[in-house]
Amino acid sequence: MKKTNRTRKRRQPKVNFLLLFHIWLSNHISVFFSSFLRIVKTPLPTLMTTVVIGIALALPTGLYLLLDNLDEVTKEWGGLAQISLFLKPEIKDDAQVHALREKLSKRYKNINIRAITPTQALAEYHKLSGFDEAFEILEENPLPGVLIVQPVINEIEINQQLFKQLQQLPEVDIAQFDMLWLKRFFAILNIINRVTFIIAGLFALAVLLIIGNTIRLIIYNQRDEIEIYKLVGATDGFIRRPFLYIGFWYGLLGGFIAWLLVHIAFLLLQSPVKQLTLLYDSEFQLITLDLFSSLILTFFSAILGLTGAWLVVGKYLKDIQAH
């Protein structure tokens, strides 16, 4: 008995995991390319489906890029916040104004300060107003020195604290900071940002439905073949695999079309935006999709394709097992 047991143990075949992995990988590669050839054989339906997916993904992507460009514009404007500090009448000397600017620049690192001395203010007023004779009657320059403060940080709360600190300076007579329009502007940006995320979620759901419906039609055309596979013992993974790759290809091609549509749209906007920036003496350049953003877009689209196919095939396999 002991010899027999030893003989049986010796005769047990060893599992070659490397061979199994090779077979598994070969099957995936084969199904990966065969699924692509399958959708290529029906070019018109494939093109229609991928174009719809591309449009659905291009709209929120374009809105995101517009917000990104708008954020760059606000940075170029110095954070949109501008504090005007009108100095007291006692500070008449231009050197005092520049000394105060240097003092504040050293104290506050996150601000840009531009000084307008009383002499510069008077010269600018002469140039723009045309009332030279009225100023000749005055014995001294009535215009105060002004410090234009532009915060670098684009946060309303921080800018409010900065305004209160600058307002309490002994050299400052009047401080002006239009917070209302700034709050409105950032409130509008927050609303647009929130709307963009909502639209992106809705269109992502639409892509899932589009791919899911496409996969459902393919399954319906092959339902007899799938049932035969189940009868001969095919696993759910074997049946699910080609449909998952079809969903992947639909998503990937849809993401590429979305990238193409966004790229073309922003190329068409380059010329008018450049003309507008020249009018404002700005060096702003329109931001488009870079390599990393393009990869994120196509990857996200492919994941949506896989998810839509997974959900539909999983439901169909459950229905088969129930029957």
QUIBELQUI-V426130 format. One record per residue. N is the residue number from 1. RES is the residue in one small letter. SS is DSSP state (hx for helix, st for strand, lp for the rest). NEAR is the number of other ideal C-beta (glycine too) atoms within 10 Angstrom. Layout:
n->N res->RES ss->SS near->NEAR
n->N res->RES ss->SS near->NEAR
This chain:
n->1 res->m ss->lp near->5
n->2 res->k ss->hx near->6
n->3 res->k ss->hx near->7
n->4 res->t ss->hx near->8
n->5 res->n ss->hx near->9
n->6 res->r ss->hx near->10
n->7 res->t ss->hx near->9
n->8 res->r ss->hx near->9
n->9 res->k ss->hx near->8
n->10 res->r ss->hx near->7
n->11 res->r ss->hx near->7
n->12 res->q ss->lp near->7
n->13 res->p ss->lp near->5
n->14 res->k ss->lp near->5
n->15 res->v ss->lp near->8
n->16 res->n ss->lp near->10
n->17 res->f ss->hx near->8
n->18 res->l ss->hx near->8
n->19 res->l ss->hx near->9
n->20 res->l ss->hx near->10
n->21 res->f ss->hx near->10
n->22 res->h ss->hx near->11
n->23 res->i ss->hx near->11
n->24 res->w ss->hx near->11
n->25 res->l ss->hx near->10
n->26 res->s ss->hx near->10
n->27 res->n ss->hx near->12
n->28 res->h ss->hx near->12
n->29 res->i ss->hx near->10
n->30 res->s ss->hx near->12
n->31 res->v ss->hx near->18
n->32 res->f ss->hx near->15
n->33 res->f ss->hx near->11
n->34 res->s ss->hx near->12
n->35 res->s ss->hx near->20
n->36 res->f ss->hx near->16
n->37 res->l ss->hx near->9
n->38 res->r ss->hx near->16
n->39 res->i ss->hx near->20
n->40 res->v ss->hx near->10
n->41 res->k ss->lp near->8
n->42 res->t ss->lp near->12
n->43 res->p ss->hx near->9
n->44 res->l ss->hx near->7
n->45 res->p ss->hx near->11
n->46 res->t ss->hx near->18
n->47 res->l ss->hx near->13
n->48 res->m ss->hx near->12
n->49 res->t ss->hx near->19
n->50 res->t ss->hx near->26
n->51 res->v ss->hx near->15
n->52 res->v ss->hx near->17
n->53 res->i ss->hx near->29
n->54 res->g ss->hx near->23
n->55 res->i ss->hx near->15
n->56 res->a ss->hx near->24
n->57 res->l ss->hx near->28
n->58 res->a ss->hx near->23
n->59 res->l ss->hx near->18
n->60 res->p ss->hx near->20
n->61 res->t ss->hx near->27
n->62 res->g ss->hx near->18
n->63 res->l ss->hx near->17
n->64 res->y ss->hx near->19
n->65 res->l ss->hx near->19
n->66 res->l ss->hx near->16
n->67 res->l ss->hx near->15
n->68 res->d ss->hx near->14
n->69 res->n ss->hx near->18
n->70 res->l ss->hx near->16
n->71 res->d ss->hx near->14
n->72 res->e ss->hx near->14
n->73 res->v ss->hx near->14
n->74 res->t ss->hx near->16
n->75 res->k ss->hx near->13
n->76 res->e ss->hx near->14
n->77 res->w ss->lp near->15
n->78 res->g ss->lp near->17
n->79 res->g ss->lp near->20
n->80 res->l ss->lp near->19
n->81 res->a ss->lp near->25
n->82 res->q ss->lp near->18
n->83 res->i ss->st near->21
n->84 res->s ss->st near->14
n->85 res->l ss->st near->26
n->86 res->f ss->st near->16
n->87 res->l ss->st near->23
n->88 res->k ss->lp near->14
n->89 res->p ss->lp near->14
n->90 res->e ss->lp near->10
n->91 res->i ss->lp near->19
n->92 res->k ss->lp near->17
n->93 res->d ss->lp near->13
n->94 res->d ss->hx near->15
n->95 res->a ss->hx near->9
n->96 res->q ss->hx near->16
n->97 res->v ss->hx near->24
n->98 res->h ss->hx near->14
n->99 res->a ss->hx near->14
n->100 res->l ss->hx near->20
n->101 res->r ss->hx near->20
n->102 res->e ss->hx near->12
n->103 res->k ss->hx near->13
n->104 res->l ss->hx near->19
n->105 res->s ss->hx near->14
n->106 res->k ss->hx near->8
n->107 res->r ss->hx near->9
n->108 res->y ss->lp near->16
n->109 res->k ss->lp near->7
n->110 res->n ss->lp near->10
n->111 res->i ss->st near->20
n->112 res->n ss->st near->14
n->113 res->i ss->st near->17
n->114 res->r ss->st near->12
n->115 res->a ss->st near->20
n->116 res->i ss->st near->20
n->117 res->t ss->lp near->23
n->118 res->p ss->hx near->22
n->119 res->t ss->hx near->15
n->120 res->q ss->hx near->15
n->121 res->a ss->hx near->17
n->122 res->l ss->hx near->15
n->123 res->a ss->hx near->12
n->124 res->e ss->hx near->12
n->125 res->y ss->hx near->16
n->126 res->h ss->hx near->12
n->127 res->k ss->hx near->9
n->128 res->l ss->hx near->8
n->129 res->s ss->hx near->10
n->130 res->g ss->lp near->9
n->131 res->f ss->lp near->10
n->132 res->d ss->hx near->10
n->133 res->e ss->hx near->7
n->134 res->a ss->hx near->9
n->135 res->f ss->hx near->14
n->136 res->e ss->hx near->7
n->137 res->i ss->hx near->6
n->138 res->l ss->lp near->9
n->139 res->e ss->lp near->5
n->140 res->e ss->lp near->8
n->141 res->n ss->lp near->16
n->142 res->p ss->lp near->12
n->143 res->l ss->lp near->20
n->144 res->p ss->lp near->20
n->145 res->g ss->lp near->28
n->146 res->v ss->st near->19
n->147 res->l ss->st near->23
n->148 res->i ss->st near->15
n->149 res->v ss->st near->24
n->150 res->q ss->st near->16
n->151 res->p ss->st near->21
n->152 res->v ss->lp near->14
n->153 res->i ss->lp near->13
n->154 res->n ss->lp near->18
n->155 res->e ss->lp near->13
n->156 res->i ss->hx near->16
n->157 res->e ss->hx near->8
n->158 res->i ss->hx near->15
n->159 res->n ss->hx near->23
n->160 res->q ss->hx near->15
n->161 res->q ss->hx near->11
n->162 res->l ss->hx near->20
n->163 res->f ss->hx near->19
n->164 res->k ss->hx near->11
n->165 res->q ss->hx near->13
n->166 res->l ss->hx near->19
n->167 res->q ss->hx near->14
n->168 res->q ss->lp near->9
n->169 res->l ss->lp near->16
n->170 res->p ss->lp near->5
n->171 res->e ss->lp near->18
n->172 res->v ss->st near->16
n->173 res->d ss->st near->14
n->174 res->i ss->st near->12
n->175 res->a ss->st near->18
n->176 res->q ss->st near->12
n->177 res->f ss->lp near->20
n->178 res->d ss->lp near->11
n->179 res->m ss->hx near->13
n->180 res->l ss->hx near->8
n->181 res->w ss->hx near->9
n->182 res->l ss->hx near->18
n->183 res->k ss->hx near->12
n->184 res->r ss->hx near->10
n->185 res->f ss->hx near->14
n->186 res->f ss->hx near->15
n->187 res->a ss->hx near->11
n->188 res->i ss->hx near->11
n->189 res->l ss->hx near->16
n->190 res->n ss->hx near->10
n->191 res->i ss->hx near->10
n->192 res->i ss->hx near->13
n->193 res->n ss->hx near->15
n->194 res->r ss->hx near->10
n->195 res->v ss->hx near->13
n->196 res->t ss->hx near->18
n->197 res->f ss->hx near->12
n->198 res->i ss->hx near->11
n->199 res->i ss->hx near->15
n->200 res->a ss->hx near->18
n->201 res->g ss->hx near->11
n->202 res->l ss->hx near->13
n->203 res->f ss->hx near->20
n->204 res->a ss->hx near->18
n->205 res->l ss->hx near->13
n->206 res->a ss->hx near->16
n->207 res->v ss->hx near->26
n->208 res->l ss->hx near->19
n->209 res->l ss->hx near->13
n->210 res->i ss->hx near->21
n->211 res->i ss->hx near->29
n->212 res->g ss->hx near->20
n->213 res->n ss->hx near->12
n->214 res->t ss->hx near->26
n->215 res->i ss->hx near->23
n->216 res->r ss->hx near->17
n->217 res->l ss->hx near->12
n->218 res->i ss->hx near->18
n->219 res->i ss->hx near->19
n->220 res->y ss->hx near->10
n->221 res->n ss->hx near->9
n->222 res->q ss->lp near->15
n->223 res->r ss->hx near->11
n->224 res->d ss->hx near->8
n->225 res->e ss->hx near->11
n->226 res->i ss->hx near->19
n->227 res->e ss->hx near->12
n->228 res->i ss->hx near->11
n->229 res->y ss->hx near->14
n->230 res->k ss->hx near->16
n->231 res->l ss->hx near->8
n->232 res->v ss->lp near->6
n->233 res->g ss->lp near->7
n->234 res->a ss->lp near->12
n->235 res->t ss->lp near->10
n->236 res->d ss->hx near->14
n->237 res->g ss->hx near->9
n->238 res->f ss->hx near->13
n->239 res->i ss->hx near->20
n->240 res->r ss->hx near->18
n->241 res->r ss->hx near->18
n->242 res->p ss->hx near->19
n->243 res->f ss->hx near->24
n->244 res->l ss->hx near->21
n->245 res->y ss->hx near->22
n->246 res->i ss->hx near->25
n->247 res->g ss->hx near->29
n->248 res->f ss->hx near->23
n->249 res->w ss->hx near->23
n->250 res->y ss->hx near->28
n->251 res->g ss->hx near->29
n->252 res->l ss->hx near->21
n->253 res->l ss->hx near->23
n->254 res->g ss->hx near->29
n->255 res->g ss->hx near->29
n->256 res->f ss->hx near->18
n->257 res->i ss->hx near->20
n->258 res->a ss->hx near->30
n->259 res->w ss->hx near->22
n->260 res->l ss->hx near->12
n->261 res->l ss->hx near->18
n->262 res->v ss->hx near->23
n->263 res->h ss->hx near->14
n->264 res->i ss->hx near->11
n->265 res->a ss->hx near->14
n->266 res->f ss->hx near->18
n->267 res->l ss->hx near->11
n->268 res->l ss->hx near->9
n->269 res->l ss->hx near->16
n->270 res->q ss->hx near->12
n->271 res->s ss->hx near->10
n->272 res->p ss->hx near->10
n->273 res->v ss->hx near->14
n->274 res->k ss->hx near->13
n->275 res->q ss->hx near->9
n->276 res->l ss->hx near->11
n->277 res->t ss->hx near->16
n->278 res->l ss->hx near->11
n->279 res->l ss->hx near->7
n->280 res->y ss->lp near->11
n->281 res->d ss->lp near->6
n->282 res->s ss->lp near->13
n->283 res->e ss->lp near->8
n->284 res->f ss->lp near->17
n->285 res->q ss->lp near->12
n->286 res->l ss->lp near->17
n->287 res->i ss->lp near->15
n->288 res->t ss->lp near->18
n->289 res->l ss->lp near->20
n->290 res->d ss->lp near->9
n->291 res->l ss->hx near->7
n->292 res->f ss->hx near->8
n->293 res->s ss->hx near->17
n->294 res->s ss->hx near->18
n->295 res->l ss->hx near->13
n->296 res->i ss->hx near->14
n->297 res->l ss->hx near->21
n->298 res->t ss->hx near->19
n->299 res->f ss->hx near->13
n->300 res->f ss->hx near->18
n->301 res->s ss->hx near->30
n->302 res->a ss->hx near->20
n->303 res->i ss->hx near->16
n->304 res->l ss->hx near->28
n->305 res->g ss->hx near->31
n->306 res->l ss->hx near->21
n->307 res->t ss->hx near->19
n->308 res->g ss->hx near->27
n->309 res->a ss->hx near->29
n->310 res->w ss->hx near->16
n->311 res->l ss->hx near->15
n->312 res->v ss->hx near->24
n->313 res->v ss->hx near->25
n->314 res->g ss->hx near->12
n->315 res->k ss->hx near->12
n->316 res->y ss->hx near->18
n->317 res->l ss->hx near->16
n->318 res->k ss->hx near->11
n->319 res->d ss->hx near->9
n->320 res->i ss->hx near->13
n->321 res->q ss->hx near->8
n->322 res->a ss->hx near->6
n->323 res->h ss->lp near->6
